[in-house]
Amino acid sequence: MLDDTSWYSPFIETFTSEKLAFAETGAEHSYPKFPPMEDFEGLIAGYAAR
């Protein structure tokens, strides 16, 4: 399942406040902790539209 990751691109990353400086995911959305509750509806709709 994870041998070929070319089909996958991250949509959201959380807890970026604790990531290493060289760790980049290329996620479309990035949050220092968890997203605020008011962002969830838009995130879910955006992910579904992908």
N, C-alpha and C positions, 0 to 999 in steps of 0.2 A: 504494500500500500504506500509506503513512504520512500521506495526506491527511486521513483520518478516523480519529482515535485513540480515539474514544468507546467502542469495543469492547474496549479494552486497559486493564488496570490492572497495574502492576508487582507481582511477587510477592516479589522479593528484590532488595536493593541491597547492594553491597559497596564497600569503601574509602570509607565515609562519613567517616572521619577526615580525608580530604582534600577533602571537598566544600565548596562555598561555602555560607555561612550561609543564603542565600535559596533554595538549590536543594533543593526537596522533591519526592519522587517519589510519596509515599503508599504505598510498598511495605509489604506485610504483615510482612516480615522485613528487618532492617537489621543490618549488621555493619561494624565499623570497618575491618577488612581482609577476608580470606576467612573463611567460616564454618569452625569446627573440624570435623574429619572426623566426629566423633560426631554432628553435627547433620545430615549429609547424608541419611541414611535418612529422617528425619522430614520434611525439606524436600522430598524427592522424593515421598514419600507425600502430603504436603499439597498439592503442586502437582498431582499426578495426581487428587486428590479434587476439585479445583476444577472 
